Amino acid sequence: MERERKKEEKRKRKIEDQYNKKIKKTQLLMNEKQWSKAIEIWKEIENISEQLGNQSYRENASKQRIFCETKHEFKVINYHGTPIIGRDYDVLMEIDKITGKIPIISEHDYYTFGFNTFGFKVQDGVIVGLGLYEKGLTSLPDTIENLKSLKKLNLSYNKLTSLADTIKNLNSLKELILSSNQFASLPESIGNLKSLQTLGLSNNKLTTLPESIGNLKSLQTLGLSNNWLTTLPETIGNLTSLKELDLRWNRLSSLSGILKKWLENLKKNRCIINAFKKTQYSKGRNNKYYLRNY
């Protein structure tokens, strides 16, 4: 019994020594404003505090970690000579590990942000545009949500089959290009992107669209060509601001009366609809309307 007690005391002393050494290390890092390194050490200290069973140690470590995270978030760091805030820098570095160095986009290229864009655009130290064309991506890091000022995101010609759910938090996003990937479906969370004006989904394997697509009421351009769509959700009828709609080369066979009226109203509002031949609707049996695809 005595032997076990001494063994436990020795173990605790060893952990306390680790704790004290790491506390000193974080103090040095914080004095030098090396916030990202300090964050990692404070996380370790939180774990050590749990091993010691000391709640006050852990609470202090958590407070210090949060303080460092706040400092790091707005600290300006150079990414290959381009100054950006730490929050955005971390996301870029995570993607950089997959794609290699990401070039900065010129002012002209940003405004002609196309399907073959590879690079990023910065304004006032934050990333506002990111193009990752044809980089073999199979997934996006969850930290993509930290690009709070991102307005344009091009992920075309990759191997994506799903989206990080955190993409729903990109509240500033106006343009999202997901063309030429391997999406069979989209998450309902895409309906959270209320600022979205352009959504490119052509050349995927989509068989359906989420009901939440009807929440994207700011949408002006919607590209859905070359998919496997057999139906459209009636909520898509909420998209009354569309200026361009492309539904070519799908497997749509029928159209409800609600959606027929929606398309007619879009046409009246001069929306460019690339979907049907001149004879847009054909009445079949039971007076149902059938689409005639290209």
N, C-alpha and C positions, 0 to 999 in steps of 0.2 A: 504493500500500500504506500509506504513512504517512498519507495523507489518510483512508483508511478507518479506521485505528486511532484517529485523533483524533476522527472522527465517532462511533465507538463509545464512546470515553471521555466525550464530551459527553453522549451519550444516558444513560450510566450515572450521571453526575453529576446529571442532571435527575431521574432516578428516585430517587436517594438524597436529593435535596432534598425530593421529595414524601414519601418515607419519614419523614424527620426532622420535617417539618411535621405529618404525621398522628400521629406519636408524641406530640408536644407537645399536640395536640388531644385525644387520648385521655386524657392525664394530667389535663387540665383537666376533662374530662367525668367521669372517675372520681372526682376530688376533689369534684365537685358531685353525685355519685351518680346521674348520668344514664346508667344502665346500658344501656338499649336503644340509645341513640345511640352509646355507646362500642362496643357489639357490632358495629354496622355498620362503624365505622371500623377495628376490628381485622380484620374480614373483608377490607377493602380492603388493609390492611397485609400480610395473608397473601399476597394476589395480587402485591403489589409485591415482596415478599421472593422469590417465585418468579421474577419477572422479573430480579431481581438475582442469582439463583442462589445465594442465601445461606440455607442450611438452618437455621443457628442463629437467624437473624432470624425465619424462618417458625415454628420450634418455639416461640419466645418469644411470637409473636403468637397462636398457637393456645392456649397456656396462658392468656394474658391474656383471650382471647375467652371461654374456658370459665369463667374466674373471674367475668367480667361476667355471663355467662348464668345462673350459679348465683345471683348477687346479685339479678339482675332477676327471676328466677323467683319469689322470695319477697318481693320489695319490694311493699308495698301501694300501689296506684294507684287514684284515684277514677274510676269510670265514671259520669258524670252524677250525681255526688254519692254513689255507692255504692262503698265501699272493697272492692277485691278484689285478690288477689295478681297480680303481673305476668304469670305464666304463663297464667292464665285470662283476664286482661285482653286479652292479645294475640289470643287466639282470638275473644273477643267483638268486638273491633275489626275483625277480618277479616270476620266475619259482618255487622257493622254497616254495612260498605261496600255490602252488597247489600240489606239489609232496612231500613236507617235505624235510628234510635235504638231500642234494645230496652228495654222497660220492666221494672222489677223486679216480681216476683210477690209478692203479699201472703201471709202465713202461711196464711190460709184457702184462697186460690186454689191454693196448692201442694198441699194435701192433697186438693183436688178437681181435680187436674191432669187436664184433659179434652182432647178432640180439638181444641178451638178455642183452645188456649192460645198466646198470644204473649207471651213474656217470659222472665225468668230468676230463679232463686232462689239466694240466697247464705246460707251458714252458715259462720261463723268465717272469712270472707274468701275462701272458695272456692265455685265454682258447683256446686250439687247438682241443679238442675233447669233445663232449657232447653226452651222451646216455640217452634217456628217455624212455626206454623200458617198455611197459605195465603200464603206469601211468594214464590211463583214460583221457588223454588230448583230449579236443574237439577243442582247438585252440592254437596257439602260439602267444606270445606277439609280437607286431610290433617292439619292441626294440631288437629283435633277430638280427637285422641288425648291432647292435653295437659290435657284436663279430667278429671284423675285421680280427682276425687271425685264425678263426675256420676252421679246415680242415676236420673234420669228424663229422657228425650229424646223429644220429640214433633215429628215431621216430617211430619205428615199434611197432605193437600191441597196438595201441591207438584207438581213435574214431574220428580222424581227417577227415573232409569232404572237407576242403580247406586249402590253405597255405597263410600265411601272405605275402602280396605282397612285403614287405620289404626284404624277403628272397633273392630277386634278387641282393641285395647289398653285399652278402657274397662272395666276389671275390676270397677268398683263399680256398673256399670249394672244396674238392676233392672227398669226399664220402658222399652221401645222401641216407639214407635208410628210405623209407616210406612204407615198406611192411606191410600188415595186418592192414590197416586202412579202411576208407569208402570213398575214393576218387572216384568220378564219372568222374572227369575231372581235368586237371592241368592248371594253368595260363600260358599265353604266356610268362610271365616274367621269367619262369624257364629257358628259352633260354639264359638268361643273365649269367648263371653260367658257364662261359667259361673254368674254371679250372677243372670242374667236370670230374672225371675218372670212378666213380662207381655210378650208379643210380639204386636203388632197389625199384620196384613198384609192386611186386607180391602180390597176395591176396587182391586186391581192387575191385572196380566196374567200372573200366575205360572202356568206350565205344569208345573213340577216344583219340588221342594224339595231342598236339598242334603242329602247323607247326614249331614253334620255336625250337622244339627238334633237328632239323637239325643243329642248331647253336652249339650244344655240341660236337664239333669236337675232343675234347680230351678224349671223353668217351671210355673206354675200356671194361666195364662190364655193361650190361643193362638187368635187370630182369623184365619181363612183364608177367610172368605166372599167371594163375588163375585170369584172368580179363574177361571183356565182350567185348573185342576188336572185331569189325567187319571189320575194315579197318586199314591201316597204312598210314600216310601221306608220300608222295613221298620224302619229305625233309629228311626223316629218312635215305635216301640213301647217305646223306652227312657224315654219321657216318662210316668212312672207317678205323678207328683205333680200332674197336671193337675186343676183344679177346674172349669174352663170350656174347652170346645172348640167352635168354630164352623166347620163345613165347608159351610155352605149355598151354593147357587148356584155350583157348580163343574161339572166334566164328568167326575166320577169314575164309572166304570162297573163296576169289579170290585174285590173286596176279598180279599186273601190270607187264609189261615187264621190266620196269625200276627197280622195286624192286626185280624181279627174278634175273636180272643181278647183282644187289647189293649183294644178298645172295650168288650167285655163286662166286663173287669176294672175299667175306668174307671167304668163305670156302677155296678158293685157298690160302688165307693168313693165313690159319690154325686157323681161328676163330671157337670156339666150339659153334655150333648152336643146341640148344635143342628146336626143334619145330616140326619136321616132322618125319614120318616113313621113312624107307629106300627108298620107292618110294616117293620122295619129292614132285613131281608135277604130277598132272593128268590133261590131256587135256579134257575139256568138250565141250559143244556146242559152236559154234562160235570161236573155237580154244582158248578159255580162259583157263588160268592155275588155278587150284584149289588146295588149301592147304589141306593136310590130317593131322589133329591134332591127338595127342595121345588121 
